[in-house]
Amino acid sequence: MSRNIRLFKSTFNAAKKLGFLAVTVTLALLAATAALSTAAFAQQSSYNYGYFVNANTAGFPDADMYVVNPGSTGGTSPSGDLCANIYVFNSVQQMQECCSCKITPDALTTFSLNTNLTSVPILGPSLRTGAIKVVSSAVPSAATSCKNVAGSTYAPSGYLGIWITHVHVANGTFRRPRHHAVM
């Protein structure tokens, strides 16, 4: 059995004010959350890095580097296309290789460590360990490819997701740990 309860005018006004206050606080929290989410995305950098081990080593399987364009500069091609400018360094910080590759929005590009990234070092013997840096930039306006961008002057822009597998030996057998995101 239900019955109506009459609220005094002061109680009704207080409830109305509390309801308005709750809506105002909720909207303020939603706005703050949206601002923080935007700020977190804005902190992603055009610069990425990673390392490699056991490259070009007899008996070790090849490792891979994965590059994804999440559409940070636009969700469609060609406006969202980015150049992945890749620099490979040996263990004493000398640049040994560089190249550029166009990555379209939502595309995954895979590079072989042994074949694509460390096969033709500028100096010395084959690379076994080192660092890889990837800088994203816009595709040159007059070009449809990223050819030679890594060896030229460009402005870093956009964001690319980078993952590198690392091949290690555990108890006499090879294991590939899950992919590690490079940020």
C-alpha positions in Angstrom: 0.0 0.0 0.0 1.5 3.3 -1.0 0.4 6.8 -0.1 1.6 10.2 -1.1 3.6 12.2 1.4 3.4 15.9 1.2 6.8 17.6 1.4 7.1 21.0 3.1 8.1 23.7 0.7 11.5 24.2 2.3 12.2 20.4 2.0 11.1 20.4 -1.6 13.4 23.4 -2.4 16.3 21.7 -0.6 15.8 18.5 -2.6 15.6 20.5 -5.8 18.9 22.3 -5.0 20.6 19.0 -4.2 19.4 17.5 -7.4 20.8 20.5 -9.4 24.0 20.3 -7.5 24.4 16.6 -8.2 23.8 17.2 -12.0 26.3 20.1 -11.9 29.0 18.0 -10.2 28.4 15.0 -12.6 28.8 17.3 -15.6 31.9 18.8 -14.2 33.4 15.4 -13.6 32.6 14.2 -17.1 34.2 17.4 -18.6 37.3 16.8 -16.5 37.5 13.2 -17.6 37.2 14.2 -21.2 39.9 16.8 -20.8 42.3 14.3 -19.1 41.7 11.7 -21.8 42.5 14.3 -24.5 45.6 15.4 -22.6 46.7 11.7 -22.3 46.4 11.2 -26.0 48.2 14.5 -26.7 51.2 13.2 -24.7 51.9 10.4 -27.1 55.1 11.3 -28.9 56.3 11.2 -32.5 59.4 9.5 -31.1 59.5 5.8 -30.3 62.4 3.5 -29.5 63.2 -0.1 -28.8 66.1 -2.6 -28.6 67.1 -5.8 -30.3 69.2 -8.7 -29.2 70.5 -11.9 -31.0 70.1 -10.5 -34.5 72.0 -12.3 -37.2 73.1 -14.9 -34.7 73.4 -18.5 -35.9 70.9 -20.7 -34.3 68.6 -17.9 -33.2 65.2 -17.3 -35.0 64.5 -13.9 -36.5 62.6 -11.2 -34.5 60.0 -8.8 -35.8 59.2 -5.1 -35.4 55.5 -4.1 -35.9 54.4 -0.6 -36.8 50.7 0.5 -36.6 49.3 3.9 -37.7 46.3 4.5 -35.3 45.1 7.5 -37.4 46.5 10.1 -35.1 46.6 12.7 -37.9 43.5 11.6 -39.8 41.5 8.4 -40.2 41.7 8.1 -44.0 44.4 7.9 -46.7 46.2 10.0 -47.9 45.5 12.7 -45.3 46.3 10.3 -42.4 49.3 8.7 -43.9 52.6 8.9 -41.9 56.2 8.1 -42.7 57.9 5.8 -40.3 61.5 7.0 -40.3 63.5 4.2 -38.9 67.1 4.5 -37.5 69.1 1.4 -36.4 72.1 1.9 -34.0 74.7 -0.6 -32.9 75.7 -1.3 -29.3 78.1 1.7 -29.2 75.5 4.2 -30.4 76.6 4.5 -34.0 73.8 4.8 -36.6 74.1 1.8 -38.9 71.0 1.9 -41.1 68.1 4.2 -41.8 65.0 4.0 -44.0 61.5 5.4 -44.4 58.2 3.6 -45.0 54.7 5.0 -45.6 52.1 3.6 -43.1 48.4 4.3 -43.9 45.8 4.7 -41.2 44.8 1.5 -39.4 47.6 -0.4 -41.3 50.0 -2.9 -39.7 53.5 -3.1 -41.3 55.9 -5.9 -40.1 59.7 -5.7 -40.4 62.1 -8.6 -40.1 65.0 -7.8 -37.8 67.5 -9.8 -39.8 66.3 -9.0 -43.3 64.8 -5.5 -43.2 66.5 -3.7 -40.3 70.0 -5.0 -39.8 71.0 -6.7 -43.1 73.2 -3.9 -44.6 75.0 -1.9 -41.8 76.9 1.2 -42.9 80.0 0.3 -40.8 81.5 -3.0 -39.6 80.2 -6.4 -39.2 76.6 -7.6 -38.9 74.6 -6.1 -36.1 73.8 -8.4 -33.1 72.5 -6.0 -30.5 71.5 -2.4 -30.6 68.7 0.2 -30.5 66.0 1.2 -33.0 64.4 4.6 -33.1 61.3 5.4 -35.1 60.2 9.0 -35.7 56.8 9.6 -37.4 56.3 12.5 -39.8 53.9 13.6 -42.5 54.3 12.3 -46.0 56.0 15.1 -48.1 53.2 17.1 -49.8 54.6 16.7 -53.3 55.3 13.0 -52.9 53.2 9.8 -52.6 55.9 7.9 -50.8 58.3 8.3 -47.9 61.4 7.5 -49.9 64.5 9.2 -48.5 62.6 11.1 -45.8 64.7 9.6 -43.0 67.9 11.0 -44.6 66.4 14.5 -45.0 65.1 17.4 -42.8 61.5 16.9 -41.7 59.2 17.9 -38.9 58.1 15.0 -36.6 54.3 14.7 -36.4 51.6 12.2 -35.6 52.0 9.0 -33.6 52.8 5.4 -34.5 52.5 2.4 -32.3 55.7 0.2 -32.2 56.2 -3.3 -30.9 59.4 -5.4 -31.1 59.7 -9.1 -30.3 62.8 -10.2 -28.4 64.2 -13.7 -28.9 65.8 -15.2 -25.8 67.0 -18.6 -24.7 65.5 -20.2 -21.6 66.5 -23.7 -20.4 68.1 -24.5 -23.8 65.0 -23.6 -25.9 64.0 -20.5 -27.6 61.1 -18.5 -26.3 59.5 -15.4 -27.7 58.1 -13.2 -24.9 54.8 -11.5 -25.7 55.2 -8.3 -27.7 56.3 -5.3 -25.7 54.8 -2.0 -26.6 57.4 0.7 -27.1 56.2 4.2 -26.1 
